[in-house]
């Protein structure tokens, strides 16, 4: 199968960002559930690419943007909160 048009690639990529966000939140708060959700997503994408050759790397890249973006936001938020607690003399 040929390369998808760039506009369609962008839409597919953006469609999978929320899945990455959900997997990230699950991983932070329920690690086993997050791991299972991530494994399920990757198994689905591997199967889909193997069966219909739809260039699933676009979907995985969208997932990755959502997951990593959420992880960075989570880490920064945690650092800021811990810094504020330290500056105000509270305990973390």
N, C-alpha and C positions, 0 to 999 in steps of 0.2 A: 504494500500500500504506500502511496506517495505521502509527502510531507503535507500536514494540515496547513490551511491558510493561517497567517499570523494572528488575525483577529479571533479566529476560533480557538487557537492555542491560548490566547490571553483569557478568553472566557472560561475555558476549561481549567486553566491555572487558578483563576480567581474563585471558581466554584469549589475547589478543593482546599482553599485556605481555611475556611471554617472547620473542616474536618481536622486539620492540624491543630487548630486552637482547642477544639474539644479534646483531642488526644493529649495535648499538653496539660490542660486543666485536670483531666483524669489522672495523668501521671503524677502530678504534684500532690493531689489529695488522696488518691487511691492508686498507688503504684501498680498493683497487680492488674487492676481493671484497665489502666492506661496501657500497660504492656500488651494485654489481650486485644484491646481496641486497635493498637498500632499494628500488631501482628495480623489481625484480621484484615485491616486495610491493605497491608502489603501483600498478603496472600491473594486477596481479591484482584489487586492490580497486576500481579504476576500472572494469574490465571487469565485475566482479560487480555493482557498483551500477548500471551501465548496463543490464545484461541482466535482473537480477531485482529491481532497486530495493530492496535490503535495508538501506538507510541505512548504508552502509559507513563513514560518519564515526565511528561507534562503534568500529569495528575500528581505524581510523587513530588515534583518540584513545588507545586502549589501547597501540598501538605507540609513540605519542609519549611516553606516561608511562614505558614501559620504556626507551626510548632516552635520554630526557632524564635520568631518574633514574640510569641507569648512567653517563652522561656526567658528571653532578655528582659522583657517588661516585668516579669515576676521577680527576677533577681534584682533589678534596679529598684523596684518598689520595696523589696525586703531590705536592701541596703539603706534606703532613705529612711524607712521606718525605724530600723535599728539605730541609725545615726541620730534621729530625733529623740528617741528614747534615751540614748546616751547623753545628748546635750541637755536634756531636761532633768537629768539625774534619776530617771526611773530605772527599772530593771527590765531586762529583755527575757 
